[in-house]
Amino acid sequence: MANLLDWNTLHHKVQAYLDPENGIDKPQKAFPILMVATLLNVSDEEAEDAITDGSMDRGVDAVYVDDRDGRNSIHIFQFK
């Protein structure tokens, strides 16, 4: 179970992803990028390109097609 130290670590990582000049002006926008980059071990740019969050996203917040290692894997994310 997560504790206060875990929460603080996550909070600081999300804060580091904030970039108002590029439209990442809220933690809610930074968190998905951090998670995709971290979970899939991809660059921040690749993670940001995977974000689909918007009014017409049908509940899907990110999609990443991973063709590394000669296999195609589709990762679909929904964040709350």
Phi and psi restraints in degrees (range 20) as a CNS / XPLOR table:
assign (resid 1 and name C) (resid 2 and name N)
       (resid 2 and name CA) (resid 2 and name C) 1.0 -68.8 20.0 2
assign (resid 2 and name N) (resid 2 and name CA)
       (resid 2 and name C) (resid 3 and name N) 1.0 146.0 20.0 2
assign (resid 2 and name C) (resid 3 and name N)
       (resid 3 and name CA) (resid 3 and name C) 1.0 -121.1 20.0 2
assign (resid 3 and name N) (resid 3 and name CA)
       (resid 3 and name C) (resid 4 and name N) 1.0 -176.2 20.0 2
assign (resid 3 and name C) (resid 4 and name N)
       (resid 4 and name CA) (resid 4 and name C) 1.0 -61.7 20.0 2
assign (resid 4 and name N) (resid 4 and name CA)
       (resid 4 and name C) (resid 5 and name N) 1.0 -36.7 20.0 2
assign (resid 4 and name C) (resid 5 and name N)
       (resid 5 and name CA) (resid 5 and name C) 1.0 -63.5 20.0 2
assign (resid 5 and name N) (resid 5 and name CA)
       (resid 5 and name C) (resid 6 and name N) 1.0 -42.2 20.0 2
assign (resid 5 and name C) (resid 6 and name N)
       (resid 6 and name CA) (resid 6 and name C) 1.0 -61.2 20.0 2
assign (resid 6 and name N) (resid 6 and name CA)
       (resid 6 and name C) (resid 7 and name N) 1.0 -45.0 20.0 2
assign (resid 6 and name C) (resid 7 and name N)
       (resid 7 and name CA) (resid 7 and name C) 1.0 -60.2 20.0 2
assign (resid 7 and name N) (resid 7 and name CA)
       (resid 7 and name C) (resid 8 and name N) 1.0 -45.5 20.0 2
assign (resid 7 and name C) (resid 8 and name N)
       (resid 8 and name CA) (resid 8 and name C) 1.0 -63.2 20.0 2
assign (resid 8 and name N) (resid 8 and name CA)
       (resid 8 and name C) (resid 9 and name N) 1.0 -40.3 20.0 2
assign (resid 8 and name C) (resid 9 and name N)
       (resid 9 and name CA) (resid 9 and name C) 1.0 -62.0 20.0 2
assign (resid 9 and name N) (resid 9 and name CA)
       (resid 9 and name C) (resid 10 and name N) 1.0 -47.0 20.0 2
assign (resid 9 and name C) (resid 10 and name N)
       (resid 10 and name CA) (resid 10 and name C) 1.0 -62.7 20.0 2
assign (resid 10 and name N) (resid 10 and name CA)
       (resid 10 and name C) (resid 11 and name N) 1.0 -43.5 20.0 2
assign (resid 10 and name C) (resid 11 and name N)
       (resid 11 and name CA) (resid 11 and name C) 1.0 -57.6 20.0 2
assign (resid 11 and name N) (resid 11 and name CA)
       (resid 11 and name C) (resid 12 and name N) 1.0 -45.1 20.0 2
assign (resid 11 and name C) (resid 12 and name N)
       (resid 12 and name CA) (resid 12 and name C) 1.0 -66.9 20.0 2
assign (resid 12 and name N) (resid 12 and name CA)
       (resid 12 and name C) (resid 13 and name N) 1.0 -36.9 20.0 2
assign (resid 12 and name C) (resid 13 and name N)
       (resid 13 and name CA) (resid 13 and name C) 1.0 -66.6 20.0 2
assign (resid 13 and name N) (resid 13 and name CA)
       (resid 13 and name C) (resid 14 and name N) 1.0 -41.5 20.0 2
assign (resid 13 and name C) (resid 14 and name N)
       (resid 14 and name CA) (resid 14 and name C) 1.0 -63.6 20.0 2
assign (resid 14 and name N) (resid 14 and name CA)
       (resid 14 and name C) (resid 15 and name N) 1.0 -43.5 20.0 2
assign (resid 14 and name C) (resid 15 and name N)
       (resid 15 and name CA) (resid 15 and name C) 1.0 -58.9 20.0 2
assign (resid 15 and name N) (resid 15 and name CA)
       (resid 15 and name C) (resid 16 and name N) 1.0 -35.7 20.0 2
assign (resid 15 and name C) (resid 16 and name N)
       (resid 16 and name CA) (resid 16 and name C) 1.0 -67.6 20.0 2
assign (resid 16 and name N) (resid 16 and name CA)
       (resid 16 and name C) (resid 17 and name N) 1.0 -22.6 20.0 2
assign (resid 16 and name C) (resid 17 and name N)
       (resid 17 and name CA) (resid 17 and name C) 1.0 -87.2 20.0 2
assign (resid 17 and name N) (resid 17 and name CA)
       (resid 17 and name C) (resid 18 and name N) 1.0 -9.9 20.0 2
assign (resid 17 and name C) (resid 18 and name N)
       (resid 18 and name CA) (resid 18 and name C) 1.0 -65.1 20.0 2
assign (resid 18 and name N) (resid 18 and name CA)
       (resid 18 and name C) (resid 19 and name N) 1.0 132.6 20.0 2
assign (resid 18 and name C) (resid 19 and name N)
       (resid 19 and name CA) (resid 19 and name C) 1.0 -149.9 20.0 2
assign (resid 19 and name N) (resid 19 and name CA)
       (resid 19 and name C) (resid 20 and name N) 1.0 79.7 20.0 2
assign (resid 19 and name C) (resid 20 and name N)
       (resid 20 and name CA) (resid 20 and name C) 1.0 -55.3 20.0 2
assign (resid 20 and name N) (resid 20 and name CA)
       (resid 20 and name C) (resid 21 and name N) 1.0 -31.8 20.0 2
assign (resid 20 and name C) (resid 21 and name N)
       (resid 21 and name CA) (resid 21 and name C) 1.0 -65.2 20.0 2
assign (resid 21 and name N) (resid 21 and name CA)
       (resid 21 and name C) (resid 22 and name N) 1.0 -23.7 20.0 2
assign (resid 21 and name C) (resid 22 and name N)
       (resid 22 and name CA) (resid 22 and name C) 1.0 -109.4 20.0 2
assign (resid 22 and name N) (resid 22 and name CA)
       (resid 22 and name C) (resid 23 and name N) 1.0 19.0 20.0 2
assign (resid 22 and name C) (resid 23 and name N)
       (resid 23 and name CA) (resid 23 and name C) 1.0 84.7 20.0 2
assign (resid 23 and name N) (resid 23 and name CA)
       (resid 23 and name C) (resid 24 and name N) 1.0 2.0 20.0 2
assign (resid 23 and name C) (resid 24 and name N)
       (resid 24 and name CA) (resid 24 and name C) 1.0 -98.0 20.0 2
assign (resid 24 and name N) (resid 24 and name CA)
       (resid 24 and name C) (resid 25 and name N) 1.0 76.7 20.0 2
assign (resid 24 and name C) (resid 25 and name N)
       (resid 25 and name CA) (resid 25 and name C) 1.0 -105.2 20.0 2
assign (resid 25 and name N) (resid 25 and name CA)
       (resid 25 and name C) (resid 26 and name N) 1.0 -1.4 20.0 2
assign (resid 25 and name C) (resid 26 and name N)
       (resid 26 and name CA) (resid 26 and name C) 1.0 -134.1 20.0 2
assign (resid 26 and name N) (resid 26 and name CA)
       (resid 26 and name C) (resid 27 and name N) 1.0 149.9 20.0 2
assign (resid 26 and name C) (resid 27 and name N)
       (resid 27 and name CA) (resid 27 and name C) 1.0 -56.6 20.0 2
assign (resid 27 and name N) (resid 27 and name CA)
       (resid 27 and name C) (resid 28 and name N) 1.0 -31.3 20.0 2
assign (resid 27 and name C) (resid 28 and name N)
       (resid 28 and name CA) (resid 28 and name C) 1.0 -63.9 20.0 2
assign (resid 28 and name N) (resid 28 and name CA)
       (resid 28 and name C) (resid 29 and name N) 1.0 -25.1 20.0 2
assign (resid 28 and name C) (resid 29 and name N)
       (resid 29 and name CA) (resid 29 and name C) 1.0 -88.8 20.0 2
assign (resid 29 and name N) (resid 29 and name CA)
       (resid 29 and name C) (resid 30 and name N) 1.0 -29.2 20.0 2
assign (resid 29 and name C) (resid 30 and name N)
       (resid 30 and name CA) (resid 30 and name C) 1.0 -79.1 20.0 2
assign (resid 30 and name N) (resid 30 and name CA)
       (resid 30 and name C) (resid 31 and name N) 1.0 -35.6 20.0 2
assign (resid 30 and name C) (resid 31 and name N)
       (resid 31 and name CA) (resid 31 and name C) 1.0 -57.1 20.0 2
assign (resid 31 and name N) (resid 31 and name CA)
       (resid 31 and name C) (resid 32 and name N) 1.0 -48.7 20.0 2
assign (resid 31 and name C) (resid 32 and name N)
       (resid 32 and name CA) (resid 32 and name C) 1.0 -61.0 20.0 2
assign (resid 32 and name N) (resid 32 and name CA)
       (resid 32 and name C) (resid 33 and name N) 1.0 -37.4 20.0 2
assign (resid 32 and name C) (resid 33 and name N)
       (resid 33 and name CA) (resid 33 and name C) 1.0 -64.1 20.0 2
assign (resid 33 and name N) (resid 33 and name CA)
       (resid 33 and name C) (resid 34 and name N) 1.0 -46.0 20.0 2
assign (resid 33 and name C) (resid 34 and name N)
       (resid 34 and name CA) (resid 34 and name C) 1.0 -59.0 20.0 2
assign (resid 34 and name N) (resid 34 and name CA)
       (resid 34 and name C) (resid 35 and name N) 1.0 -45.1 20.0 2
assign (resid 34 and name C) (resid 35 and name N)
       (resid 35 and name CA) (resid 35 and name C) 1.0 -66.7 20.0 2
assign (resid 35 and name N) (resid 35 and name CA)
       (resid 35 and name C) (resid 36 and name N) 1.0 -45.7 20.0 2
assign (resid 35 and name C) (resid 36 and name N)
       (resid 36 and name CA) (resid 36 and name C) 1.0 -62.3 20.0 2
assign (resid 36 and name N) (resid 36 and name CA)
       (resid 36 and name C) (resid 37 and name N) 1.0 -46.3 20.0 2
assign (resid 36 and name C) (resid 37 and name N)
       (resid 37 and name CA) (resid 37 and name C) 1.0 -60.8 20.0 2
assign (resid 37 and name N) (resid 37 and name CA)
       (resid 37 and name C) (resid 38 and name N) 1.0 -42.5 20.0 2
assign (resid 37 and name C) (resid 38 and name N)
       (resid 38 and name CA) (resid 38 and name C) 1.0 -73.5 20.0 2
assign (resid 38 and name N) (resid 38 and name CA)
       (resid 38 and name C) (resid 39 and name N) 1.0 -48.8 20.0 2
assign (resid 38 and name C) (resid 39 and name N)
       (resid 39 and name CA) (resid 39 and name C) 1.0 -67.6 20.0 2
assign (resid 39 and name N) (resid 39 and name CA)
       (resid 39 and name C) (resid 40 and name N) 1.0 -35.0 20.0 2
assign (resid 39 and name C) (resid 40 and name N)
       (resid 40 and name CA) (resid 40 and name C) 1.0 -100.8 20.0 2
assign (resid 40 and name N) (resid 40 and name CA)
       (resid 40 and name C) (resid 41 and name N) 1.0 -3.1 20.0 2
assign (resid 40 and name C) (resid 41 and name N)
       (resid 41 and name CA) (resid 41 and name C) 1.0 55.4 20.0 2
assign (resid 41 and name N) (resid 41 and name CA)
       (resid 41 and name C) (resid 42 and name N) 1.0 51.8 20.0 2
assign (resid 41 and name C) (resid 42 and name N)
       (resid 42 and name CA) (resid 42 and name C) 1.0 -119.8 20.0 2
assign (resid 42 and name N) (resid 42 and name CA)
       (resid 42 and name C) (resid 43 and name N) 1.0 168.5 20.0 2
assign (resid 42 and name C) (resid 43 and name N)
       (resid 43 and name CA) (resid 43 and name C) 1.0 -68.8 20.0 2
assign (resid 43 and name N) (resid 43 and name CA)
       (resid 43 and name C) (resid 44 and name N) 1.0 160.7 20.0 2
assign (resid 43 and name C) (resid 44 and name N)
       (resid 44 and name CA) (resid 44 and name C) 1.0 -60.4 20.0 2
assign (resid 44 and name N) (resid 44 and name CA)
       (resid 44 and name C) (resid 45 and name N) 1.0 -37.4 20.0 2
assign (resid 44 and name C) (resid 45 and name N)
       (resid 45 and name CA) (resid 45 and name C) 1.0 -64.9 20.0 2
assign (resid 45 and name N) (resid 45 and name CA)
       (resid 45 and name C) (resid 46 and name N) 1.0 -43.0 20.0 2
assign (resid 45 and name C) (resid 46 and name N)
       (resid 46 and name CA) (resid 46 and name C) 1.0 -64.0 20.0 2
assign (resid 46 and name N) (resid 46 and name CA)
       (resid 46 and name C) (resid 47 and name N) 1.0 -40.7 20.0 2
assign (resid 46 and name C) (resid 47 and name N)
       (resid 47 and name CA) (resid 47 and name C) 1.0 -63.6 20.0 2
assign (resid 47 and name N) (resid 47 and name CA)
       (resid 47 and name C) (resid 48 and name N) 1.0 -44.1 20.0 2
assign (resid 47 and name C) (resid 48 and name N)
       (resid 48 and name CA) (resid 48 and name C) 1.0 -64.1 20.0 2
assign (resid 48 and name N) (resid 48 and name CA)
       (resid 48 and name C) (resid 49 and name N) 1.0 -38.0 20.0 2
assign (resid 48 and name C) (resid 49 and name N)
       (resid 49 and name CA) (resid 49 and name C) 1.0 -65.1 20.0 2
assign (resid 49 and name N) (resid 49 and name CA)
       (resid 49 and name C) (resid 50 and name N) 1.0 -24.3 20.0 2
assign (resid 49 and name C) (resid 50 and name N)
       (resid 50 and name CA) (resid 50 and name C) 1.0 -79.5 20.0 2
assign (resid 50 and name N) (resid 50 and name CA)
       (resid 50 and name C) (resid 51 and name N) 1.0 -15.0 20.0 2
assign (resid 50 and name C) (resid 51 and name N)
       (resid 51 and name CA) (resid 51 and name C) 1.0 -70.7 20.0 2
assign (resid 51 and name N) (resid 51 and name CA)
       (resid 51 and name C) (resid 52 and name N) 1.0 129.3 20.0 2
assign (resid 51 and name C) (resid 52 and name N)
       (resid 52 and name CA) (resid 52 and name C) 1.0 -119.7 20.0 2
assign (resid 52 and name N) (resid 52 and name CA)
       (resid 52 and name C) (resid 53 and name N) 1.0 2.5 20.0 2
assign (resid 52 and name C) (resid 53 and name N)
       (resid 53 and name CA) (resid 53 and name C) 1.0 -55.5 20.0 2
assign (resid 53 and name N) (resid 53 and name CA)
       (resid 53 and name C) (resid 54 and name N) 1.0 128.6 20.0 2
assign (resid 53 and name C) (resid 54 and name N)
       (resid 54 and name CA) (resid 54 and name C) 1.0 177.5 20.0 2
assign (resid 54 and name N) (resid 54 and name CA)
       (resid 54 and name C) (resid 55 and name N) 1.0 -175.9 20.0 2
assign (resid 54 and name C) (resid 55 and name N)
       (resid 55 and name CA) (resid 55 and name C) 1.0 -70.4 20.0 2
assign (resid 55 and name N) (resid 55 and name CA)
       (resid 55 and name C) (resid 56 and name N) 1.0 -20.9 20.0 2
assign (resid 55 and name C) (resid 56 and name N)
       (resid 56 and name CA) (resid 56 and name C) 1.0 -113.2 20.0 2
assign (resid 56 and name N) (resid 56 and name CA)
       (resid 56 and name C) (resid 57 and name N) 1.0 25.6 20.0 2
assign (resid 56 and name C) (resid 57 and name N)
       (resid 57 and name CA) (resid 57 and name C) 1.0 -84.8 20.0 2
assign (resid 57 and name N) (resid 57 and name CA)
       (resid 57 and name C) (resid 58 and name N) 1.0 -4.7 20.0 2
assign (resid 57 and name C) (resid 58 and name N)
       (resid 58 and name CA) (resid 58 and name C) 1.0 55.0 20.0 2
assign (resid 58 and name N) (resid 58 and name CA)
       (resid 58 and name C) (resid 59 and name N) 1.0 33.0 20.0 2
assign (resid 58 and name C) (resid 59 and name N)
       (resid 59 and name CA) (resid 59 and name C) 1.0 87.9 20.0 2
assign (resid 59 and name N) (resid 59 and name CA)
       (resid 59 and name C) (resid 60 and name N) 1.0 -0.5 20.0 2
assign (resid 59 and name C) (resid 60 and name N)
       (resid 60 and name CA) (resid 60 and name C) 1.0 -99.1 20.0 2
assign (resid 60 and name N) (resid 60 and name CA)
       (resid 60 and name C) (resid 61 and name N) 1.0 123.1 20.0 2
assign (resid 60 and name C) (resid 61 and name N)
       (resid 61 and name CA) (resid 61 and name C) 1.0 -96.2 20.0 2
assign (resid 61 and name N) (resid 61 and name CA)
       (resid 61 and name C) (resid 62 and name N) 1.0 -22.5 20.0 2
assign (resid 61 and name C) (resid 62 and name N)
       (resid 62 and name CA) (resid 62 and name C) 1.0 -158.2 20.0 2
assign (resid 62 and name N) (resid 62 and name CA)
       (resid 62 and name C) (resid 63 and name N) 1.0 145.0 20.0 2
assign (resid 62 and name C) (resid 63 and name N)
       (resid 63 and name CA) (resid 63 and name C) 1.0 -135.1 20.0 2
assign (resid 63 and name N) (resid 63 and name CA)
       (resid 63 and name C) (resid 64 and name N) 1.0 129.0 20.0 2
assign (resid 63 and name C) (resid 64 and name N)
       (resid 64 and name CA) (resid 64 and name C) 1.0 -131.8 20.0 2
assign (resid 64 and name N) (resid 64 and name CA)
       (resid 64 and name C) (resid 65 and name N) 1.0 123.3 20.0 2
assign (resid 64 and name C) (resid 65 and name N)
       (resid 65 and name CA) (resid 65 and name C) 1.0 -96.6 20.0 2
assign (resid 65 and name N) (resid 65 and name CA)
       (resid 65 and name C) (resid 66 and name N) 1.0 115.0 20.0 2
assign (resid 65 and name C) (resid 66 and name N)
       (resid 66 and name CA) (resid 66 and name C) 1.0 -101.5 20.0 2
assign (resid 66 and name N) (resid 66 and name CA)
       (resid 66 and name C) (resid 67 and name N) 1.0 110.4 20.0 2
assign (resid 66 and name C) (resid 67 and name N)
       (resid 67 and name CA) (resid 67 and name C) 1.0 -109.1 20.0 2
assign (resid 67 and name N) (resid 67 and name CA)
       (resid 67 and name C) (resid 68 and name N) 1.0 19.9 20.0 2
assign (resid 67 and name C) (resid 68 and name N)
       (resid 68 and name CA) (resid 68 and name C) 1.0 -71.2 20.0 2
assign (resid 68 and name N) (resid 68 and name CA)
       (resid 68 and name C) (resid 69 and name N) 1.0 157.4 20.0 2
assign (resid 68 and name C) (resid 69 and name N)
       (resid 69 and name CA) (resid 69 and name C) 1.0 62.4 20.0 2
assign (resid 69 and name N) (resid 69 and name CA)
       (resid 69 and name C) (resid 70 and name N) 1.0 22.0 20.0 2
assign (resid 69 and name C) (resid 70 and name N)
       (resid 70 and name CA) (resid 70 and name C) 1.0 72.1 20.0 2
assign (resid 70 and name N) (resid 70 and name CA)
       (resid 70 and name C) (resid 71 and name N) 1.0 10.8 20.0 2
assign (resid 70 and name C) (resid 71 and name N)
       (resid 71 and name CA) (resid 71 and name C) 1.0 -121.7 20.0 2
assign (resid 71 and name N) (resid 71 and name CA)
       (resid 71 and name C) (resid 72 and name N) 1.0 148.3 20.0 2
assign (resid 71 and name C) (resid 72 and name N)
       (resid 72 and name CA) (resid 72 and name C) 1.0 -102.4 20.0 2
assign (resid 72 and name N) (resid 72 and name CA)
       (resid 72 and name C) (resid 73 and name N) 1.0 120.5 20.0 2
assign (resid 72 and name C) (resid 73 and name N)
       (resid 73 and name CA) (resid 73 and name C) 1.0 -124.8 20.0 2
assign (resid 73 and name N) (resid 73 and name CA)
       (resid 73 and name C) (resid 74 and name N) 1.0 134.7 20.0 2
assign (resid 73 and name C) (resid 74 and name N)
       (resid 74 and name CA) (resid 74 and name C) 1.0 -106.9 20.0 2
assign (resid 74 and name N) (resid 74 and name CA)
       (resid 74 and name C) (resid 75 and name N) 1.0 122.7 20.0 2
assign (resid 74 and name C) (resid 75 and name N)
       (resid 75 and name CA) (resid 75 and name C) 1.0 -108.4 20.0 2
assign (resid 75 and name N) (resid 75 and name CA)
       (resid 75 and name C) (resid 76 and name N) 1.0 123.3 20.0 2
assign (resid 75 and name C) (resid 76 and name N)
       (resid 76 and name CA) (resid 76 and name C) 1.0 -116.5 20.0 2
assign (resid 76 and name N) (resid 76 and name CA)
       (resid 76 and name C) (resid 77 and name N) 1.0 129.6 20.0 2
assign (resid 76 and name C) (resid 77 and name N)
       (resid 77 and name CA) (resid 77 and name C) 1.0 -119.1 20.0 2
assign (resid 77 and name N) (resid 77 and name CA)
       (resid 77 and name C) (resid 78 and name N) 1.0 143.9 20.0 2
assign (resid 77 and name C) (resid 78 and name N)
       (resid 78 and name CA) (resid 78 and name C) 1.0 -135.3 20.0 2
assign (resid 78 and name N) (resid 78 and name CA)
       (resid 78 and name C) (resid 79 and name N) 1.0 124.2 20.0 2
assign (resid 78 and name C) (resid 79 and name N)
       (resid 79 and name CA) (resid 79 and name C) 1.0 -109.7 20.0 2
assign (resid 79 and name N) (resid 79 and name CA)
       (resid 79 and name C) (resid 80 and name N) 1.0 144.5 20.0 2
